[in-house]
Amino acid sequence: MTCYNASDYGEKFADIYDRWYQTYDPYIISTLEELARGGPVLELGIGTGRIALPLAKKGIEIHGIDASPSMVAKLRAKPGGDAIPVTMGNFADVDVEGEFSLIFIAFNTFFGLPSQNEQIRCFREVAGHLSGDGLFVIEAFVPDMRMFDRDRFAKASKKDEISIDVPAHDWVNQRLDIQRVVINERGIRFYPAAFRYAWHSEMDLMARLAGMNLRHRWGRWNQEPFTPISEKHISVYERDV
């Protein structure tokens, strides 16, 4: 995957995204509502609005950024989707006006930024848009190198169709290039995706470079402790004041 830009994931996955990812940890809504403390909220990578719309129904003023017109079109087609302000563009730039009490990015979307430089830039831009006591929240998987044999592995699932994920691992650049092959009665389709993963310790350093510190790290959205066996982390950063 030599050419892969900020909008490619959303443009490829928009038609099937809500069907494939119907469920999520229900605690994400209550925890984000608690962390927002009534203030305005910005979601990086708002997509089809599966988190933003439930938050809006709770009376939270929510804004979004996304690079994919097709994903945002899915948001707009849902009840209440037209009322959410969305800025089109790369969320690493956080090209919005104003300050927010909470900025968040869920579902490993942070790793969609393809380089360490872009990820650092995202932290810095977020810091500039946080209110004095604002928080930045990231949900991300914990990299597991045991999954790879000679830098590859394959994973298959079957419901009403067969889905096969075939990632190639570039461990030097901490990059995963994934080709998802979906086989069903309509034929065969390919869904490419690319991620630049980072360990939580590296993300903490990015935060410090941006003038932020870690306040909380949880293993799940119910705020349970992060442990050596946690498969993901919910990291909450605050400005260094």
C-alpha positions as CSV (number, residue, x, y, z in Angstrom):
1,M,0.0,0.0,0.0
2,T,2.3,2.7,-1.2
3,C,-0.4,5.4,-1.6
4,Y,-2.8,5.7,1.4
5,N,-4.1,9.1,2.6
6,A,-6.2,10.3,5.4
7,S,-9.5,9.8,3.7
8,D,-8.9,6.3,2.2
9,Y,-10.1,4.2,5.2
10,G,-13.4,6.0,5.5
11,E,-14.0,6.1,1.7
12,K,-13.4,2.3,1.5
13,F,-15.3,1.3,4.6
14,A,-18.2,3.7,4.7
15,D,-20.8,1.4,3.2
16,I,-20.1,-1.5,5.6
17,Y,-18.7,0.3,8.7
18,D,-21.9,0.5,10.7
19,R,-22.8,-3.1,9.9
20,W,-19.5,-4.5,10.8
21,Y,-19.1,-2.4,14.0
22,Q,-22.6,-2.3,15.3
23,T,-21.6,-2.9,19.0
24,Y,-19.1,-1.2,21.3
25,D,-18.5,-1.0,25.0
26,P,-21.6,0.8,26.4
27,Y,-19.5,2.5,29.1
28,I,-17.8,4.7,26.5
29,I,-20.8,7.0,26.5
30,S,-21.2,7.4,30.3
31,T,-17.4,7.8,30.8
32,L,-17.1,10.5,28.0
33,E,-20.1,12.3,29.4
34,E,-18.4,12.3,32.8
35,L,-15.1,13.6,31.5
36,A,-16.8,16.3,29.4
37,R,-18.2,17.9,32.6
38,G,-20.9,19.7,30.6
39,G,-18.5,21.5,28.3
40,P,-18.1,21.4,24.5
41,V,-16.6,18.2,23.1
42,L,-14.6,17.5,19.9
43,E,-14.3,14.0,18.4
44,L,-11.3,13.4,16.1
45,G,-12.4,11.0,13.4
46,I,-16.1,11.4,14.0
47,G,-17.0,9.0,11.1
48,T,-20.6,7.9,11.0
49,G,-21.4,9.3,14.4
50,R,-21.9,6.1,16.3
51,I,-20.4,7.8,19.4
52,A,-21.2,11.5,18.7
53,L,-24.9,11.0,18.2
54,P,-25.5,9.2,21.6
55,L,-23.5,12.0,23.3
56,A,-25.6,14.7,21.5
57,K,-28.8,13.0,22.7
58,K,-27.5,13.6,26.2
59,G,-27.4,17.3,25.6
60,I,-23.6,17.5,25.0
61,E,-22.4,20.1,22.5
62,I,-20.3,18.0,20.2
63,H,-18.2,18.8,17.1
64,G,-16.2,16.6,14.8
65,I,-13.4,16.3,12.4
66,D,-13.1,13.7,9.6
67,A,-11.3,13.3,6.3
68,S,-13.9,11.1,4.6
69,P,-16.9,12.7,2.8
70,S,-18.5,9.2,2.6
71,M,-18.4,8.6,6.3
72,V,-19.7,12.1,7.1
73,A,-22.5,11.5,4.6
74,K,-23.6,8.5,6.6
75,L,-23.6,10.7,9.8
76,R,-25.7,13.3,8.0
77,A,-28.3,10.7,7.0
78,K,-29.0,9.7,10.6
79,P,-31.5,11.5,12.8
80,G,-29.7,14.4,14.4
81,G,-26.7,14.1,12.2
82,D,-27.3,17.3,10.4
83,A,-27.0,19.3,13.7
84,I,-23.5,18.2,14.5
85,P,-20.8,20.6,13.1
86,V,-18.1,18.7,11.3
87,T,-14.8,20.0,9.9
88,M,-13.5,18.1,6.9
89,G,-9.8,17.4,6.9
90,N,-6.9,15.5,8.6
91,F,-7.6,15.4,12.3
92,A,-3.8,15.7,13.0
93,D,-4.3,19.4,12.1
94,V,-7.3,20.0,14.5
95,D,-8.3,22.8,12.2
96,V,-11.2,24.1,14.2
97,E,-12.1,27.3,16.1
98,G,-12.4,27.5,19.9
99,E,-11.5,25.5,23.0
100,F,-13.0,22.2,24.3
101,S,-13.4,20.7,27.7
102,L,-12.9,17.3,26.1
103,I,-11.2,16.1,22.9
104,F,-11.3,12.4,22.2
105,I,-10.4,9.8,19.6
106,A,-11.8,6.2,19.9
107,F,-11.5,2.8,18.3
108,N,-7.7,2.9,17.5
109,T,-8.3,5.8,15.1
110,F,-5.3,7.6,16.3
111,F,-3.1,4.9,14.7
112,G,-4.6,6.0,11.3
113,L,-2.0,8.8,11.4
114,P,0.8,7.3,9.3
115,S,3.9,8.6,11.0
116,Q,5.3,9.5,14.4
117,N,5.6,13.1,13.2
118,E,1.9,13.3,12.4
119,Q,0.9,11.7,15.7
120,I,3.1,14.2,17.6
121,R,1.5,17.1,15.6
122,C,-1.9,15.8,16.6
123,F,-1.0,16.0,20.3
124,R,0.4,19.5,19.9
125,E,-2.7,20.8,18.1
126,V,-5.0,19.1,20.6
127,A,-3.2,20.9,23.4
128,G,-3.8,24.2,21.8
129,H,-7.6,23.6,21.7
130,L,-8.1,22.4,25.3
131,S,-9.7,24.6,27.8
132,G,-7.6,25.2,31.0
133,D,-8.8,22.1,32.6
134,G,-9.6,20.2,29.4
135,L,-8.9,16.6,28.8
136,F,-7.6,14.6,25.8
137,V,-8.7,10.9,25.7
138,I,-7.4,8.2,23.4
139,E,-8.6,4.6,23.1
140,A,-5.9,2.4,21.5
141,F,-4.9,-1.3,21.3
142,V,-1.8,-2.5,23.0
143,P,0.6,-3.8,20.3
144,D,1.1,-7.6,20.6
145,M,4.2,-8.8,18.7
146,R,3.3,-12.4,19.5
147,M,0.6,-12.3,16.8
148,F,3.2,-12.2,14.0
149,D,5.1,-15.0,12.3
150,R,7.7,-13.6,9.9
151,D,5.9,-10.3,10.1
152,R,2.5,-11.7,8.9
153,F,-0.5,-13.4,10.2
154,A,-4.0,-14.1,8.9
155,K,-7.3,-14.0,10.8
156,A,-10.7,-15.2,9.4
157,S,-14.3,-14.7,10.5
158,K,-17.6,-16.0,9.2
159,K,-21.2,-14.9,9.7
160,D,-23.2,-14.4,6.5
161,E,-19.9,-13.9,4.7
162,I,-16.2,-14.9,5.0
163,S,-13.8,-12.1,6.1
164,I,-10.0,-12.7,6.0
165,D,-7.6,-10.1,7.4
166,V,-4.0,-10.4,6.0
167,P,-1.7,-7.8,7.6
168,A,1.9,-7.1,6.7
169,H,4.0,-5.9,9.6
170,D,6.8,-3.3,9.2
171,W,8.3,-3.5,12.7
172,V,11.0,-0.8,11.8
173,N,8.3,1.8,11.2
174,Q,5.7,0.3,13.5
175,R,3.3,0.0,10.6
176,L,0.6,-2.5,9.8
177,D,-0.8,-2.6,6.2
178,I,-3.9,-4.8,6.3
179,Q,-5.8,-6.2,3.4
180,R,-9.3,-7.4,4.3
181,V,-10.8,-9.8,1.8
182,V,-14.6,-10.2,2.0
183,I,-16.3,-13.1,0.2
184,N,-20.1,-13.3,0.0
185,E,-22.8,-14.1,-2.5
186,R,-22.2,-10.8,-4.2
187,G,-18.6,-11.6,-5.0
188,I,-15.2,-10.7,-3.6
189,R,-14.2,-7.2,-2.3
190,F,-11.0,-5.8,-0.9
191,Y,-10.7,-3.3,2.0
192,P,-7.2,-2.0,2.6
193,A,-6.2,-0.2,5.8
194,A,-2.9,1.1,7.2
195,F,-2.0,1.9,10.8
196,R,1.1,3.3,12.6
197,Y,0.8,1.8,16.1
198,A,2.5,3.2,19.2
199,W,3.0,1.9,22.7
200,H,1.4,3.7,25.5
201,S,4.8,4.8,26.8
202,E,5.6,6.4,23.5
203,M,2.2,8.2,23.5
204,D,3.0,9.5,27.0
205,L,6.2,11.1,25.6
206,M,4.2,12.6,22.7
207,A,1.9,14.2,25.3
208,R,4.9,15.6,27.3
209,L,6.3,17.1,24.1
210,A,2.9,18.8,23.7
211,G,2.8,20.1,27.3
212,M,0.4,17.5,28.6
213,N,0.6,14.8,31.3
214,L,-1.2,11.5,31.9
215,R,-4.0,11.8,34.4
216,H,-5.6,8.3,34.1
217,R,-5.0,5.1,32.2
218,W,-7.7,2.4,32.3
219,G,-7.9,-1.0,30.7
220,R,-11.6,-0.5,29.6
221,W,-14.2,2.2,29.4
222,N,-15.6,1.1,32.8
223,Q,-12.4,2.6,34.3
224,E,-11.0,-0.7,35.4
225,P,-7.2,-0.6,36.1
226,F,-4.8,-1.0,33.2
227,T,-2.7,-4.2,33.8
228,P,0.0,-6.2,32.0
229,I,-2.8,-8.3,30.4
230,S,-4.9,-5.4,29.1
231,E,-5.5,-5.6,25.4
232,K,-6.2,-1.9,25.1
233,H,-5.9,1.3,27.1
234,I,-8.0,4.4,27.6
235,S,-5.5,7.2,28.3
236,V,-6.6,10.5,29.7
237,Y,-4.2,13.5,29.3
238,E,-4.4,17.0,30.8
239,R,-2.5,20.1,30.1
240,D,0.6,20.7,32.2
241,V,-0.3,23.8,34.2
